[in-house]
């Protein structure tokens, strides 16, 4: 009995919300008691359906093809649509406007008036409007169609019915408004909300510091603290004359928001309350112990192996060609981020004994389930089903990462050809109007694609991924093109790959443009690149099929249900899923290991201390060094006369929160979140209260760079600085 009680307390401690844990839905703020946590704003002032509130200043950054998939967050800071985000969030925009004569990556960019601001085709900024619980229309379907038993036929019927109901719910909004709606699942299909949004399509780049400030510390400092990075950029939203979202037009006007964040120069002290609002992408806080083992030993291991190979290939070309360095800078950063994150997460899982913590939680849950016959009937197979799924699919998880991260992400040729298939379908339809429409679309897509593409680099990537795949995967996962190499090229993969890139119409813009102008179906069908795609995707789709399991899906849902029933007095928060969340915490120093202590903020002095002209990651611009030497900090210092650069809080964040505002108890902007810390890289699967930290750039450093370094102080005149 004593052992059971001990395990119960461990489980409760793991699942319940600690002081700073939780990515909370805005509809939960009343129940959470946000004012009792330290906020001087009421729940209504943070999230209101009927009146303007803090949430109206928060933006999700996305792409026009899928605007509700948010890659980062931004926040409005003026009545003229000015917004702050992270440098790394805006880097793709910066890169696309960069060339060898206008190198905004190395030199930075600042519009000195609104006419100089740069449009960004395909970038969207989305305002969250409201959320409505629609669980009563969807959750009962899980029982009605017998998915408790996990039968495939019942699961297919369930999915089809849910898809139909979701479409009806979403359409009910879009039929009656200019808003965009999306039904999202929470708590592994135990709850559903209709999320309503307003999407803006005219997002312009206003300013960004040089890379030597915006990414100071580079890969070396990534995911670590202390940091000294000016990770910010400035955007502006534009709308039509009526203040409504519109496609880009020179006639559009700066958007006048319902709410924008005031900016505080008063700073913070250790222990001060802080909130973060943003769009965290994905967490797996309720992942089982076996799931975590597979994540570490298969998924993350594959990410590390593929990432190392891809980064090595990028480096090989980027170091010797300035043009390629510009083209592949954003791709390098994205891959490096994933690679280092996987390394850090595995170390965190091991160091913090995460698997053991989850096993203890599951032992408590088993005891609770077996203590009651009704519970045993409903939940008895949940944990064994989860364990069986992860054990049986772990090699497929490994292969899936290799395919997706290697063949379909790092190597760009296959996915680009896949995007060209609508043009093939138009040719097969023999409809001249449709052929013209799809041809024009393909030309526009090709211009975008080839602007940051080099066929020689792509061919080298494919050869390296092929070799890695051959070395590390069982032969059962080899795509059919492996046999073509053996039969037609005597095992010479390099010869096979080079033939594709030398002859395919899809690896050269001139060849592709000529084909679009004079197309025929036979040329497309016999293209060596298209043939490669046809001999690649079936294996990938087969892997995807083996990862699907209705039994597993239902077990996950019942697992969450059982946990909530086991702890009826605990307030649970759902895993992140790219919907808006609030986290609360405090500014806080920490001690990651014996005899090591990190202060809660860093200063410009630390930038100078790290300076290394021989290492491009630690180059300090001469102008910034002069400002430091002259102590020309303006009114952006703290009480000690220091210029703060970064600071840390206990706020619970993850990917997607990049660019999120860090606000104080009054709702004033004090910083912009941009990273997590190395000691808590397992944070997406378990919150580590003692060491988990959110790293933010101090808003005073942001204003200092805009004003003193960039000479764009005119922007500060439209910001409410307090």
Residue, then its C-alpha position, 0 to 999 in steps of 0.5 A: x500500500x505504501x508503494x502504491x501511495x508513493x507511485x500515486x504521488x509521483x504520478x500526480x506530481x508529473x501530471x499536475x500543473x506546477x507553478x510554471x508548467x502548462x501551455x494553457x488554452x485561453x478558454x481555461x484562464x478563468x479556471x486556471x485563476x491567472x490573476x492568482x498566479x500573478x497577472x494584473x490583467x484579468x482573464x477577460x482582458x487577456x481573452x475576450x470574444x466581445x471586446x478587444x483584448x491582449x490576444x488580438x495583438x498576437x499573430x501566427x506567421x504562416x504560408x499562404x498555402x496553409x496559413x493556419x500552420x504557424x511556423x512562428x509567432x509575432x506581436x503587434x506593437x503599434x497602431x500602424x500594424x508594426x510587429x516584432x518577431x524573431x530574426x530566425x523567423x524572418x530569415x527566409x524573408x530576408x534571404x529572398x530579398x538578398x543577393x550579392x549586391x544587396x546582402x541583407x544577411x550580412x549587412x542588415x536591412x532597414x526601411x527608412x519609410x513605409x515606401x521602402x518596406x519589402x513585400x513577402x509573397x506567400x507569407x501570412x499573419x493570422x489573428x486568433x478571433x475565438x474558440x468554441x467547444x464542439x466536442x459534443x458533435x464529435x467525441x460521441x462518434x468515437x464510441x458510435x462507430x466502434x473504434x474502442x475495439x479498434x476495428x479498421x472498418x469502424x475506424x475508417x467509418x469514424x474518420x470519414x464521419x468526423x471529416x464530414x462533421x468537421x467540414x460542416x462546422x468549418x463551413x458554417x463560419x466561412x459561409x457567414x464571415x470573412x474569417x477562416x475556421x479550423x476544428x482542432x483536436x485536443x487531449x488526443x481526440x477527447x475534446x474538439x474546438x472550433x478555432x476562428x481566425x482572421x488571415x492577413x496576406x500583406x506582410x512586409x519586412x521593415x527591418x532586421x539586424x545583420x546576421x552578426x547580431x540576429x544570429x550572434x553565436x550561431x550553431x555554437x550557442x544555439x539551444x544554450x545559455x548564457x546567450x547574447x543574440x539580437x534575435x529580432x526582426x520588424x514586420x508590418x501588416x497591411x490591409x485594404x482601405x476598410x482595414x480588412x485583409x487583402x492580397x498585396x497591393x501598393x494601395x494597401x494601408x498599414x493595419x490598425x489593430x484592435x490591440x497592440x502591446x505597450x513596451x516597457x523600459x523598466x525591465x524586470x527583476x529576478x522573480x518577476x511575473x511573466x507571461x508568454x502568448x504564442x502558437x507552440x507547434x507540437x509537444x508530446x507530454x503524454x507520450x508513454x515510456x516505450x514511446x520515449x524509448x523509440x523517440x530517442x533510439x530510433x526517431x532522434x537517432x535517424x535525425x542526428x544521422x541524416x542531419x550530420x550528413x546534410x550539414x556536412x554537404x551544405x558546408x562543403x559547398x557554402x564555404x567555397x561559393x558566396x552565392x550558394x552560401x546565400x541560397x542555402x543559409x536558411x536551409x542550413x539553419x533549419x537542418x542544424x536546428x533539428x539536428x542539434x535539438x535531437x542531440x540535446x533531447x536525447x541527452x536530456x532524456x538520459x540525464x533526467x531519467x525521463x523513461x523511468x519517470x514515465x514508467x513510474x507514472x504508468x505503474x501507478x496507472x496500472x494499479x488504479x485501472x486494475x483496482x476496479x472492474x469497470x476501469x479494467x474493462x475500458x482501460x485494461x488494454x491501453x498500456x499494452x496496446x501502446x507498448x505493442x505499437x511502439x515495439x512493432x513500428x520502431x524500425x518504421x519510425x527510423x525509416x520514416x525519418x530517413x525518407x522524410x528528412x533526407x529524400x523529401x526535405x534535404x533533397x529538393x528535386x523529388x518534392x518539386x517534381x511532385x508539385x509539377x504533377x498538376x501540369x501533367x494532369x492538365x496535359x492529360x486532360x487535353x484542355x488548352x485553358x487548363x494547360x495554360x493556367x497550370x503552365x503559368x502557375x508552374x512558371x511562377x513556382x519554378x522562379x521561386x524554387x530555382x532562386x534558392x536551388x543549385x542542382x550540383x548541391x542537390x545531386x550531392x545531397x541525394x548521393x549522400x542520402x542514398x549512401x547513408x540509407x544503404x548503410x543504415x537501413x535494412x534492404x526491405x526499405x530500399x526503394x525500387x530505384x536501387x534495383x535500377x542502379x544495380x541492373x542498369x548502372x552496375x551499382x554505380x549510384x553516382x552515375x545514375x544520379x548524375x544522369x538525372x540531374x544532367x537530363x531532367x527538365x526539372x533540375x534546370x529552369x531553362x529546360x523546364x521553361x522551354x518544356x512548359x512553352x512546348x509541352x507534351x505528356x510523353x516528355x514528362x512521363x519519360x523524364x528521368x527525374x519523374x521516373x526517380x520519383x515514381x520509384x521512390x514514393x511507393x516505399x515511403x507510402x508503404x512505410x506510412x501505411x505501416x505506421x497507421x493503427x486504429x488500435x493505437x489511435x484509440x489507445x492514445x485517446x483512452x490513455x488520456x481519458x484514464x489519466x484525467x479520471x485517475x486525477x479528477x482534481x487536477x487541471x490538465x492542459x492539452x499538448x501543443x498543436x499550433x493553437x494559441x496558448x498562454x504560459x505563465x512563469x517568472x524571470x529566474x536564474x538557475x543552476x544547471x549542475x554542481x558549482x554552476x550558476x547562470x544569472x537571469x540576464x546577459x549584457x552587451x559586455x558578454x557580446x564583446x567578451x565572446x567576440x572572435x573575428x576569426x569565427x563568423x559566428x562571433x563577429x561583432x560589427x564595428x559600429x556595435x563595438x563603438x557604441x559599447x566602447x562609448x557607452x552610448x546606450x541611450x535610455x535602454x540600460x538597467x539600473x546598473x547602467x548595463x545594456x541587457x541583451x537576453x534574459x530567461x524565464x520559467x515560461x513553458x514554450x516550444x517550437x512555434x513560440x519563437x517570436x512570442x511576446x514575453x510580457x509582464x504582469x501589466x501586459x507590457x512587452x519586456x522581451x521576445x522569446x526565441x529559444x529554450x535551454x540545453x539542460x531541458x531539451x526533453x521539455x517537449x515530453x516532460x516539463x523540468x521545473x528546476x532547469x527549464x527556461x525560456x530564453x528571450x531577447x530583451x526589448x531594450x536591446x531591440x529598441x537600442x539596435x533599432x535606434x542607436x545601431x540602425x538609425x531607424x529611430x523613427x519607428x519608435x515614435x509609433x510605439x507606446x514606450x512606457 
